[in-house]
Amino acid sequence: MSSWAGRDVGSGGQGRVASWLAKVPGYSGYKNKETRRDEDKRVRDELAREYGQYAQRLTDLQGELVRSHRLTDIGTIERLERSLRLFADRVQVATYGYGGLFSDRSVDERALDQLQAFDRALGDGLDEVRSGVEALESAGRDGGDLAGPARQLQATIDGLSRRFDLRGQVLESGQAQQGPDIDELFKPRDSEQPHVAGDLHFGDAVSIGGTDYLVQGRAEFHAGDSAWRQYLLRDGGQEQWLHVPPSTREPMALLQRSSEAPGDGQQVTVGGQTFTLAASGAATAEVVGEGGTTSGRSVQYRRYGGDGGALLFVYDWGNERQTLVGQPLDPLEIQVYSRP
């Protein structure tokens, strides 16, 4: 992991808000007891939506198998699709009483830490399921064996169901849980990696979705335990900003500068889209550009989340306000060509 990211990756407890949680509008780690039930519903809706997309890919794979006349394999994929869809439906429709975490009594901070850890673990499961679905799709295209990848994906789905059961126990009881499954959940994850575009330099070339850019600048931000980089990219007269978190726990995003200056409320609208505040405060920034490097700049920032993982950053540099807005990127869309 590059040194700039070290202040975020590996930090524990509530400082670690993982990858996909940035897509959940207003996610705050259940700090506000009045909004915990709504926050839980938003988390589960986003999880169900994304797991449902992978279930749909398994449905599409069944169609490919029919066209390839691999009729004996269809039942295997159909069972997986049904299992994953049932899990997604269960996540979306789960109901909890008004005791435990949703009661008015004080809640053990360890329970909140655990609930966030379960949210991250269920988000990590999206990557696990994606890998399993991609392995099956590849085997389907190439005429390979489906049995091995199918067993692995089913084991992943079963593990996710156990994670969700434990998460429900924390919600219902309002107490931190114990046991080997909990110990496993809190182990450091060795799979966290820097993004492919995590260490770009002036003059490097980046291809995103078939468009080629040159790196013309970089801003690196540190705010408490959080850190992120944003690279200025140019394609002729067009400018974009590539947002790069410290690890693959959070998605990259391609941002554009907006002339709109949203207010400082919990919800703002930019480009006709509504965004909900996710984080704000003071940060220090190192800015690298054609004119050289400026370190230790102070900036006030606000980060917002929108539907579909949309991101909005509002920066106040003192003499300038900057609004950047855009959508998350699939890492497969990005190719980096370092300058010799």
N, C-alpha and C positions, 0 to 999 in steps of 0.2 A: 504494500500500500504506500503510495507516495506520501511524503511527510506533511504536505498541506492538509491532507485528509485525516491525519492522526488524531486531531482534536475531537473528531466526531465518531469515527468508526471504533467500536469497542467500548465506548462509554456505556454505562449501564443505566438501568431503571428508566425513568421518564424522559431522559435526554435522548433516548433512542426511539424516534418515531420512524418506522420503517417505510420503505419504498412506497407501496400502494396506498398507505394511509394519507399520503399527500393528495390523493384523489378524492378523499372524503371531505366534503365541505364542512368547515367548522370543527374538525376533529381536535379535541383538546386534552385527551387522556382522561375524560370523565371527571374533570376537576369541579365542574359546576353541577351540584346534585340536582338542581331543577331541570337540567337539560340532559341528564344521563340517559333517560329512556329514549329520547329523540336521537341522541348520539349513537346509542346502540343500534337503533333501527337503521340509521344511515350507513353504519359500518356493515350490517348484515345485508342490506340492499345492494351495496356495491360488491360485496363478496359473491352474493347469489348471481348478480348480473354477469360477473366475469367467469365464474365457474360454469354458468349456463352457456357461455360462448364456446367453452371447450367441449361441453356436451354436444352442442350443435356441430362442431367439427367431427365428432365421432359419428353423428348421424350422416354427415356428408361422406365420411369414409365408407359407410355401409353402401351408399350409392355407387362409389367407385368400385367396391368389391363386386357388386352386381354386374357392373359393366365389364369387369375383368373376368367374370364367370368363376369367382372364388367363393362359391356359394357356401361351402362348408365353414368358412371363416366368419360369415355374417353374424351367426349366433353369438360368437365370442365378443364381437364389437358391440352388438346390440345389448348384451348384458352389462358391459362396461358403461355404455351410454345411459342405460337406465339407472345404474348405480350412482353415477355422477350427477344425473339430473335429480334423483331423489335427495342426494346430499344438498344440492343447491336449493331445492324447494324447502328442505328442512331448515336450512339456515335462514331463509327469507321469512318463513311463517312462524318461527319459534316465538313462544309467548312466555313471559315471566310475570310473577306476582309483584305486588307493590312492597314486599319486604326486601331484605338483603340490601343490595347496592342501591335500590330505588327507594329506600325508606328515608325518613328524616333524621335518623340517628347518625352519629359519626361513624365513618368507615375507616377501617385500618388501611393506612397508606400502602401496606404490602399487598392488599387486595387490589388496589388500583394499579400497582406495578404489574401484578400478575395478569390483570385483565388486558393491559397494554401488550404484555408479552404474548398472550393468546392471540390478540389481534395481529401482531406481527407474524406469529407462527402460521395463522390461517392465510395471511398474505404470502408468506414464503411458499405455502402449498400451491399457490397459483403457478409459480415457477416449476414446482415438481410435477404438477399435472400437465403443464405445457410441454415439458420435456417428454413425458410419457406419451402424450398425444402425438407429438412430432415423431417419436420413434415408431409408433404404429403407422402413421401416415407414410413414413419413409419405407417401412416394410411392405406396406400395401402397394406403393408405386413400384418397388423393385422386385416384387414377388417373393419377399423374404418371409421368414417365420414370424407369426404374430403371437404365438403362445407366450414366449418369454416376456416381451414388452407388455402384454396384456396382464400377466401375473403381477408384474411390477406396478403397473398403474392401479390395479385393484388393491394392492397392499397400500399404496399411497392414499387412495380414497378411504380405506378402512382407518388408516392413521388419522386422517383429517376428521373423521367422525368422532374418534376418541378425543381429539383436541377440542372439538366443539362441545362434547359432553362435559369436559373439565371446565371449559369456559362458562357453561351454564351453571355449574356448581358454585363458581365464584360469584356470579350475578345473583343467584338465589340466596346464598348465605351471607354475602357481604364480607366473607372471611377468606384470607389466603388459604389455599389448599396445599397439601403435602403428599409426597409419594414419588415413586421412581419416574412416572410420566412427567411430573412437575420438574424434577431434577434435570431430566433430559431437555425439557423446554428451555431452561435457563442456561444451558451450556453455550459457550461462545460458538458462533457459527463460522466454521472454516471456509464456507463457500462464498463469503463476502469478498468481492473483487472490485478493483477500481474499474471505472468505465473505460472503454476503448479510447475515448476522447478526453481522458482525465488529465493529460499532461501535454497539451498542444503549445506550440511556440510560434512567434511572429514569422509569417511566411509559409507555414505549413499549409498544405491543401487538404480540404475536407469535402467529400462527396456525400450529400444527404438527399436521398430519394431521387438520385439521378442529376441533381444540380451541384455543380462544382463551385466551391468557395475558397478564398484565401483568408487565413487568420490574420487580422489586422490589429488585434488588441486583446487584452485580457483584464478582467477585474476579479480579484480573489477576496472573498468576504469571510470574516470570522465574527460570530456573535455567540458568546458563551461557549457551549459545547458544539455548536453548529458551524459548519463551514460549507462553502459552495463556490464554484467558479462560473463565470459567464464570459464567453469568448465572442468578440466582435468578428463577424464573418462578412466578407464582401464578394458579390458576384456582379461585376461591372459596377453599375450605379446603385445596386440593391444592397441593403444592409440587413443582416439578421443577427440575433444573439443566440448562441448555443449555451443552454444552461446545463451544467454538469455537477451533480452532487458528488460527495466523496466516495460512494460505493454503489454497487448495483442494487443495494436495498431500496434506492430511490431512483425513479426514471429520469433520464435526460429529457430536455424539452427544447424545441426551436421557438424562439421568441421574436416578436417584431416590436419596434417602438411605436407607441400610440401617442397621438396628440391630445388625447383626453386626460384630464386631471381629476381622478375620482376623489371623493372626500375620504374621511378617515373613519367611516362607520364600520360596523361588523359586516355589513353587506354593501357592496358597491356594484355598479354596472359599467362595463366597458365594452364597446362594440356590440351593444345589445345583449350581452351575456352577463348573468349575475354571478358574482364571486363572493365567497365567504372568507373572512379573515382566519388564517391558520397560525400566523406568527408575526410578531412585530417587535421593534426595539432598536437599540443602537448597535452598530457594527463598525468594525475597522476594515478598511479595504486597501489592498495594494493594486494600483492601476498601472498597467503596462501598455504603451502605445508607441506610435511613431516618434513621439517626442521624448521617450525615455520611460523611466519608472518612478512612480510616486508611491511611497509607503506610508502607512499609518493614517490614511485619510479617514475622517469620521463621517458616518452616514447614518441617517435614520431610514429604516426599511419597514415595509409591510409586505407580507406574502399572503396571497389569497389562493383558494382552490375553487374550481368550478366543475361543472358536469363533464364527464368523460376524461377527467384528469387534467383539464385546462389549468394553466398557471398564470398568475398575475403578480408582478413585482412592482412596487412603487418605492422609489428612492428619493430622498431629500438630501442633496449634497450641500445644502446651505445656500449656494448661489444658483442652483439649478434643481428642478424636479424632473424625474425620469420615470416613465411608465413603460413596462415591457410586458407583453401578453402573448401567449401562445399555447401550443399543444404538446403532449408528451411524444417522445420518439421511441420507436422500436430500435434497439441496438443494431439489428440486421440492416437497417436503412443507412447506416453510417460506415463510410470507409475513410481511413486517415492515411495521408501520404506525407510523411515527414520530409522537411527540407533537407537536402544533403548537407 
